[in-house]
Amino acid sequence: MKSSPMHYHRQQNVGFLKLFMLLVLGGITMHVSDPDVPSSLRTLALEGHFSFHNISHAAKDFGNRFQFLPSAVLHPVSVADISTTLKHVFQMGRGSKLTVAARGHGHSLQGQAQAPGGVVIDMEYLRATETQVHAGDLPYVDASGGELWINVLLESLKHGLAPKSWTDYLHLTIGGTLSNAGISGQAFRHGPQISNVHQLQVVTGRGEVMNCSTKENADLFYGVLGGLGQFGIITSARIALEPAPKMVKWIRVLYSDFTNFTEDQEMLISEEKTFDYIEGFVIINRTGLLNNWRSSFNQKDPIQASQFNSDGRILFCLEMTKNFNPDETDVMNQEVETLLSKLRYIPSTLFQSEVSYVEFLDRVHISELKLRSQGLWEVPHPWLNLLIPRTRIHDFAKEVFGKIITDRSHGPILLYPLNRSKWDNRTSAVIPDEEVFYLVAFLSSAPSSSDHDSLEHALEQNDKILDFCKKAGIRMKQYLPHYTTMEEWKAHFGATWEIFARRKAIYDPLSILAPVHRIFQKKAVISSGR
């Protein structure tokens, strides 16, 4: 595939355009460093250290589309290292254009954890807070902001406990997901991960170390949760736990009727006794779909399943799990049968499996290892994640599935409902106004070996989907949002923009943090000497 321009649309600030050198050729890493930065940072007394050479890894992420080299990478040993660095940059004042970004496991999509010419803080080096589980009536775990969720899970399981809410992929850092929301199939019941946090430790853009919770520094607490890294860097979190099951009943069924599919999902997320995890997928023209499932699932009716043809069809998969312990198997099976009897799926497509709790939660990592072995993991990922109001999901599906997206995509398409009541509207996360809304996630990959220019094709499809939503008046919100102008960000935040901007002025007044989001721009002011 030929290298192609990466366009940032509708840029209005010429200085910002020059700084970021936004019209770049695909695959070229841009370096806009300040030659005075290394000497300035070398004067700081730290427990950890800075790297100034061989730091190209800090200009890469999972999206694999944007690459901006920093001037330095901080490897912090302590929270004090992060505080000292941010205080130093803050004290440099408006005369410096230096910015700072926290990098976790590098799973950002559009360079959000990069700092062009600035400082990237490698949060995975931070182990100041050992993961500590506290049992009791209200169990919780204290963990570093740079810790991976998979490690938090494994440590919690030693005590028979686990966090309540997850992402589909566990090899992400706590600080990374809490800066967005953290959504998976448990969110309909427990809310996103940001709804399951008791306390945070944060280093603000001023370099101040602050503990915050609903009762202490609450404004910062709610601002940081879902705050896209704009107000501070999460250095530790106290996360709610619950008793962990040992096993999971894992179920998949197919629908051909979209109305039945969505109504069944909405019924399930409204029930008191229901599944523990509920997600949906859109499947377009997938050859041999059920044959692929047989390697991991048992089919209830093998003969009918063998005759099922998925070619050329738009189908909808409902995926559910029921948690249980081995001595509860009979009761669990009865509950599952009762729930399945209420659903209107295609009978021959019922597939079930029983796996360990860890195996289910870490299921995407297995796919990662396979894709890495095939050289298909470190490729561009032009993902688009949308939150669609329930009353418009049919309008959205009618136009997008079969018209805009007409063939098999390179990656899954998720579609499942969430309950607004499980979200805290005091956080910075932005969601639709309706009580029930859908996550629709187009998780495309663009390997260079594809038979056409798959990256440009995926980006064009994304633009068409966004254009349709705008023209049709679908008041959707982007999850993991990506905009290029302040006007777009203001529209994204809507009525909460003034609160968001006020918090920025308080906690990061120089706009030092997370610059590639391009919500606020750090503007260097050159002194006239008067």
N, C-alpha and C positions, 0 to 999 in steps of 0.2 A: 504494500500500500504506500502511495506517495505521501511524503510529509505535506501537511496542509496548514494554512493559517489558523490560529486559534483566535477567534474574535471575541472581544468584550464589547457588547453592544451599547450604543448611546452614551458614550463617555462624554461628560460635560466639562470636566476639569482637566485642562491641558497639562498643568504641572503634574497632576497625578498620572496622566497618561504617559508622560515622559519618565516619571519615576519607575513605574512598573514595566515600561517598555512592552506594552500590552499586545502590540501586533508582532507576535513572534512566530517563528517557524516551528512546527511540531517537532519535539525532540530536542530543541535547543534550550539549554539552561541559561537563564539570564542572571547576571551578577551586577547589582547596583550598590556595591558596598562603599562604606565610608573609610578611607585609608587611615583615619585617626581612631577608628573603633578599637582595633587590637591593643594599641598602646594604652588607651583609656581603660579598657577592661582588665588589663594585666595588673593594674594597680590595686585591684580589689582583693581583700583578704577573705578567702573562701576555704571551706572544707573540701569542696569538690574542685572542678577545674573547667577551664574553657578549652575548646578546640578551635583552631583557626584554619587548619588545613585538612584536606580529605573529609570534607563535610557535605559532600554532594547528596548523601542519604537524607539530609534534612530538607532537601528541595524536591523530595518525591513523596507521593502518597498513593492511596489505593485508587483514586480517580485516574491517576497516571496521565493527566492532561496538562497540568500547569506545573512549572518548575521554576522556582525563584530561590537562588542561592542566598543564604544569610552571610553575614560577616563572621559570625561566631556561633558555636553551639555550647551551651552550658550543660555540664553534667553535674547536677546538684546532689550532694550527699545529705544536705539538711534543708529545712524550710528557710533557715537563715541565709543560705546561698541564694535562694530565689528572691528573698526580701532585699538583700544587699544589692543584687543586680538591678532590681526594679527601682530601688531608691536612687541608685546611681544614674540610671537613665532619666528618671524624673527630675533629679537635680540638675541635669544637663539643660533642662528647660526647653523653651520653644525654639531656641537657636539650633537644636539638633533634630534631625529627621529620623533618628534611631527608633525603631519599634521592636516589640517583643511578642513572640508567640509561643504557646505551650504545645508541645508535640507529645502525644501518647504513643499509640501503636501505629500511627501513620495511616489511619483509615479514613481520613478526610477525602472529599471528592473533588473539590475545586481549589486546593491549595490553602484551605482555611487554617492549617497549622504551620504555615510558612511565614517567614518575615523577610521580605526582600531587602538585602543589605543590612538586616538587623540581627537580632539575637533569637535563636530558637532554643527553648529549654526542653531538654530531653527528660520528660517526666518519668520514664521507666527506670531512670537511675535513682529516683528519690525513694528511699526506703526508711525515711525518718520515723514513719508510723508503721510498726509491725502489725500485721493483720491479727486482731485480737477479737475472739468471740466471747460475748457475754450472755450466758444463759439466764433463764428466769421466766417470770410471767410475761415480760415484754422483751424478748431476746433481740440483740442487735450485734453488729460487727463494726469495729473501727478499722479502717483500712486507708492506705495511702492513695492519693489521687492518681498516682501513676501505676497502681496495681491493676492487673488484668482481672476481669470478672471471673474467668475460669479458675484463677487461683483463689479468689474469695469463695467461690463455690466449694472447691476441694477442702479448704480449711474449715468452712462452716459445717460441711458434712461430717467431719470428725466429731462434731458435737450433736449430730443428728438434726442439724438445722440447715436452712438455706434461705437466701433472699427470695422475696415474693414475686418480683417482676423482673423480666429479662429482656435482652435483645436476642434476635435469632442467632447471632454470632457472638461468642463469649470472649474472643481474644481481642477485646477492646478495653481501654482503661476506664476506671471509674470516673475520673474527671472529664474524659471525653464524652461519655454518654450523658452524664448529668448536665453538661453544658448544652445539650440539645433536648433530650426528653427521655429516650430509651424506651422503645416500643416493641412488643412482641405479642404473641397470642394470649398472654396472661393479663394484658392491660385492660381488657374489658371488665375484669373483676377487681384487680388491685390498682388500676391506674398505671401510668408509665413509671419508670424508675424514679423520676423526680418527685413522685407522690409518696415515696417510701424512704425518705431521708429524714433523719431526726436532727442532724447537726452537720455543719461544715467548718473546716478551717480554710481561710481564703487569704491570699496575698493580693492586695489591690494594686491598681496601676500607680499608686503613690509609693508602693513598697511596704505598706502597713500589713502586719499579720493580724487577722481578725477572726475570732470564733463567732459563729453566727448560727441561729436557730430561729424557731418561731417566737422565742421569748427574749433572745439576745441578738441585737443588730439584725432584726427581722427584715428590714428593707434590703440589706445586702443579701441575706439568705434567699429571699424570694427572687431577687434580681439575678443572682448567679445561676439559679436553677433554670435551665433553658435559655440562659443569657448569652450563648454563643461566644463565651470567653471575653465579653466586652467589659466586665466590671472587675474581674479578678481571676486568679489562677487557683483552682481547687487543689489544695495540698493534702487534705484528708476528709473523709466522710464517715458519718455514723449511719448505718443502713439497717432498716428493719429486717428481722428474720422471722421464719415460721418453721414448724416441724417439717422435716424433709421426708418425702416418701422414698421407698427403695426402688419401686417399679413404676412403669408407665404403660398403659394400654394405648397404643398408637393406631389411629383409624383414619382411613381415607375413603371417600366416596365421590362419585361424579354426578354432575347435573348437566342437562342440556338446556334447561329453562332458567333464564337469569332471575326471573321473578321468584320462582321456588327457591333458588339458591340464596338470594338475599333475604327473603322472608324467613327462611329457616335459620339463617345466621342471626338475624335480629331477635327471633324467638329465643334462641339458645342463650344469647348474652343478657336477656331480660329475666331468665329463670333463676330462682334461688338454688335449686339443685340442677346443676348442669356440668358440662365438661370443664376441665381445669385450664385448657388451652384451646383456642379456636382461631384458626386462620383459613383464608380462602385463596385460591389461585385461579388465574385465567389461563386456559391452555388452548392455543390456536394451532391447528393442523399439525398435531404431534403424532408421528407414526409409531405404532407399537407401544403405546403408552402403558397399557396394563402389563405387557410383557416385561417392561422395565421395573414395574413395581414388584413383580414376583420374587425378585432376588432378596427383598427385604420384608415383604408382607405375605400373609396367607390369605388367599381369596376364599370367600364363603362358597361361591358356586364356580368351580374351575371350568366346567363345560361352557356355561354361558359367557364367562369372562373371556375364554379363548376365542369366542365368536364376536366379541365386541370390536368394532372398528372405529378408531379415533381419527383416521385420515380425513383431512379437509374439513374438519368440524371445529366449532368453537365450543369448548366445554369448560365447566367450572368445577374445580376440586374443592371440597370441604375437608379440611384436616383438623382432627380433634384428638385430645388425649384425656385420659382419666388416670389420676395418680392413685397408687394403692401400695399396700404392703402385702407380702405373700400370704399372710393369714387372713386377708380380707378379699381374696380373689373371687369367691362366690358372690359376695355382696356387690363387689365392683361390677362383675359381669351382668348381674341383674339390673343394676343402675344403667349400665351402658345399653342393654337391650331396650329398656324403657325409653331412654332418650332417642335411640335410633328409630324406634317405632313411630316417633312423631315427625320424622323427616321424610322428604319426598325425593330422595335421590334415585338414580337408576339402580335397581336391585342387584344386577349382575356385577356392579362395580364396587361392592363392599370388600375392602381389604383391611386386615387387622394384623397387629404384631404386638408383642410384649418385650420391652427392653428396659434396661436399667435407667434410672432417673438421669444419671450423668450422660449416658449414651444418647438419650434424646436431646437434652439441652445442648450438648456439644456436637450435634449432628452436622452443622455446617462446616465445622473444622475437618471432618472426614472428607467432605467435598473439596475443601481447600487443598488438602494434601494430594488428592487425585489431580486437581487442576494444576497444581504446581509441578507435579511429575510430568505433565503434558505441556508445560510452558504456557499455560492459559490463565495463570493467576495475575501475573504482573503485566496486564494489558489495560488499555483505557476502559473505564467504567462510567459511561455517560448516564448515570442514574437520574431518575426523576421521581420524587416522592411527593404525593399530593394528599391532602386531607379534604374530602368531598362531602358536603352536607347530604344527609340521607335523602332529602326530598329531591335531590338532583342526580342521584347516582344512576338512575335509569336513563336519563338524558345523556349523561356522560358515557355510559356503556354503549348505548345505541350508536353514538357517533364514533367512538374510539375503537371499539372491538369489531373489526370487520370492514371499517372504512379507512380510518387513519392507519391502524395496524392490521394488515391484511395477510401477513404470513408469520411463520414461526419466528419468534424473536430470539436473540442471543442472550438468554437469561430469563428468569422467572418473572411473572407479573403477579404481585400480591394484591388481594382485594378482600378486606374484612372490616367489620364494624367495631366501633369503640364507643364507650359511654362517657359523655362529657362530665357527668357527675363525679367521675373518678379522677378528674384533673383538678388541680388547685389554680383558680384564676388569678391568684396573687403572684404566681411565678411569671417569668418572662416568656414562656412557651405560648405560641399563638395557634389557636385552633378555631374551627368554624363555630358559629353561634348555636347551631342546633344540638339537641340533647344526644342524638346519635349521628355520628359521622363515620365515614369510611377512610381507611388508609388505602390508597392505590399506589403501589410502588412498581415502577418499571426498572428492573434491576439488570440492565443490559450490560454486556461486555462486547468489546470490539477487537477481537484478535486480528492481527495483520494477515492471517492465513485465510480469512473469509473470502468468499467469491465476489464480493463487491465492497465498495468503500463503506464498511459497516459503521465506522465512527460518525462520518458525516450523515449517513442514513439515519442513525439513531438520534443525532442531534436535530435533524430536520423533523423527525417524528415528534420529538419533545416540543419543538417550537409549534408544530401544528396542534398538539394537544393543548398547550398553553393559550394559543390564539383562539381555539375553539371555546375554551372556558371563558375567556374574556368576552368574546362576541355573544356567547349564549347567556352571559350574566350569571355564570356559576361562581358563587362566592367561595371559592376554594382557598386554602392556604397551603403554601409549600412547607413540607417537613424537610429538615436539613436545607434550609432556604439558600438560594443563590440569586442575588441581584447585583446590579452594577451602578445604580444611582441612589442617592438619598431619597429621591421622590418615590422610587419603587419600594424602598424600605419603609417609608412612612405609610404607604398604602398597605404593605404587609402587616405592620403593627396596628394600623387603624387607630382606634380610640386609646390604645395603650402606648402610643408613640411618645407622648409627653412624659409619661412615667419613665420610659426607657431612656429618653434623652436626659431627663433630670438625674437619673442614676449614673449615667455616663459622666456627667459634669461633676458629680460628687466623688466617684470612686476611681475614675480614670480621666481626669480633666484634660490631659495632654494627648489623649487618644493614642496611647502607647501600645495597647494590647490588641492582639488578633487583627492586624491591619488588612489582611486579604479579604475579609468579609466586605470591606469597603462600605461599612455603615457610616463610620466617622473617619475623617482623614486628618492625619497629623500634618500640620502645616508649619514648616520651619519659618521662624521670623528672624531675619537678619538685622542685627543691631546697627543703627546708623552712627553709633558712637557718641550721641548727644547725652 
